[in-house]
């Protein structure tokens, strides 16, 4: 599977990881870092068929659900913020 192509990622956000979750569930984890001290909102489109997303801590523990529609998520970001998003294909 080609999970390496993200589109809509602003220049301020750097993808530090796009990997399998550590718990062996088959979920993917996207880790983004804001690198220029800016704030904004990104609309990111991911390859694959993701239906569920959750913002997590650095240990991949779930914190807040995030909406995904048509493999796209909207993500606000703050200066120098590290964000971890867990992506799954749901039950379908």
Secondary structure as GFF3:
##gff-version 3
##sequence-region A 1 92
A	DSSP	beta_strand	6	7	.	.	.	ID=ss1
A	DSSP	beta_strand	13	20	.	.	.	ID=ss2
A	DSSP	beta_strand	28	34	.	.	.	ID=ss3
A	DSSP	beta_strand	40	46	.	.	.	ID=ss4
A	DSSP	beta_strand	52	56	.	.	.	ID=ss5
A	DSSP	beta_strand	62	66	.	.	.	ID=ss6
A	DSSP	beta_strand	72	77	.	.	.	ID=ss7
A	DSSP	beta_strand	82	88	.	.	.	ID=ss8
###
